Amino acid sequence: MTSIPGARERLWTELNTGIGKMKITRLHRKNRGFTLIEILIVLSIIGILLGLAVPQYQMSVKRAREAVLKENLFIMRKMIDQYYQDKHKYPPSLQSLVEENYLKTIPVDPITGSNETWVEVRQMPPVDEYIPAENLGVVDVKSGSEARALDGTPYNTW
C-alpha cells in the first residue's frame, strides 16, 4: 500500500481546524433524529409495559385499602370491648368513643372514603323486655360498602 507523503499530517491538521470540524458536524446533523418506525416500536413497547403494569397497580391499591379496612375494624372493635370492660355497658354510638377519648377520631372507611358510612351493630335486647333501639349499645361495627373484596366476600360482612 502506497501512502501520499504528508497525508496523515494534513488530515490531522484539517480535523483540528475549522474546515474539518464543519465537515464532521455536517455529517452528524444529517443522521440526527428518529425514523417513524423507531418511534412506533418504542411507543408499542411502552404500551405493552403499561398494559402489564396498570392492572398490577390497581390490585395493589385494592389490597392496601382492604388492609387498612381490616386494621380500622380491628381497632374500633378493640375500643368497643375496652369501653365495655371499663363501664360494663356498650357505647351508645361510635361518636361516644371519640367523646370519651377511646378514639381520637372515627377512622375513615377506606372503601367508601367517609367516616360516616360505618354500620353500627347494636346489641340484642332481652327477649322478655322491650328496650328502645337508641338505648342499646354498639357491639360491633362493619363497613358501609356493598362492594366485594378480592376474595369475593362483601366488605359489609367483615
N, C-alpha and C positions, 0 to 999 in steps of 0.2 A: 504494500500500500504506500502510495506516494503522498507526501504532505506538502502543502504550499508553505514556503518559508515565512514564518511570522504570522500564520493564520490563527494560531492559538492566541497569541498576544492581542491581535486585532479583535478577535471575538470577545476576549476578556475586557478589553477597553470599551468595546461597543456596549456590552451588557452593563458596565458600570457607568456609562454616560447616559444622558437623557434619551438618546436615539434608541438604544437597546431597550431601555425601560418602557418607552412608549410602545414599541412593538410587542413586548410581553404583555402589557396591560391591555392592549387591544385584543390580543388573543384570549385573555381571560374574560373580558367583557362579553365576547361573543358566546361563551359557554356558560354564562351565569343564568340561573332560573331553573324552574322545573317544567317538565313536559306535562301535558294533560293526563297522560297515562300514570305517571308517577303520583300526581296529586290524587287521582281516583283510587289508586292502590292504597295510599296512606289513609284516605278517608274511609275506605271499606274496612281496613284493619281496625281503625278507631271505632267504627260502628259495631264490629263484631265484639270487640272488648267491652264496649258499653252494654251491648246486649247480654253479655255474661255477667257484668258487674251489677247492674241495676236491680235484678231480682234478688241477688245475694244481699244487697244493701237494704232492700225493703224487708227481707226476712229478718235481718239482724235488728232493724228498728222495732219490728213487731216483738221479737224475743226480748228486747230491752224493756219495752212497755209492759210486757207480761211479768217480767222480773220485778219491776217497780210496783205493779199492782199487787203481786204476792207479798212483797215487803210491807206495803201500806196496810193491807188487810191483816197481816200478822201483828203489826204494831198496834193498830186500833183494837183488835181483839184482845191483845195483851193488856191494854189500858182499860178496856171494859172489865176484864177479870180482876185487874188491880183495884178498880173502883168498887167492885162487888166485895172484894176481900176487906177493903178499908171501911165501907159503910154498910155492909150487909144488905145491900139492895142494888139493883142495876141502875145505871144512869138514865134519867128521863129522856135524854137526847144526846146526839154526838156533840152538840154545842156545849152541853154541860161539862163534858170532858175538858173542853178548852177553858171554860169559865172557872173550873176548879183546878186548873194547872196540871192536868194529867197529859194534855197535849198542848203544844204551843199554838198550833192551828190545825184545822181539819185538813188533811192532805188532799191533794188534787187526784182525782181518778185519772190515771194516765190514758185510759181508753176513751173516756168521754171528754177529758180536758177541763173538767169542772169539779169543784169540791161540794157542789150542791146535789149531785146525782147519786150519792150513796143511798142504798136502800137499807133502812134500819129494820132489823128483825126483832120484833117485840116478844117479850116473854108470854107464855100461855097463862091465862087466868085459871084459877082453880075451878073445877067443874061445878061445885056446889054454890059458888057465889059469883055475883056479877061485879066486875070491876071495869070502869070506863077505860078505853084504849089509851087515853092520854096519861093514865096513872100507871100503866105497865112500862117497865123499863126496857131498854135496848139490850138484848143478849148477844146479838151478832150483827154484823154489817156485811153487805155484799155490794158488788159493783152495779151501777145502774145501766150498764151497756148490755144490749142484746146480741152483740157481735159474737162470733165464735173464735176461740183460741186456736193456736196451731195444732193442738191435739184434738180439735173438733168439739170440745165442750163449750157451752156458752159461758161468758165471763160472769154472768149474774148467778151462776151456780157455785162459784168458788167460795 
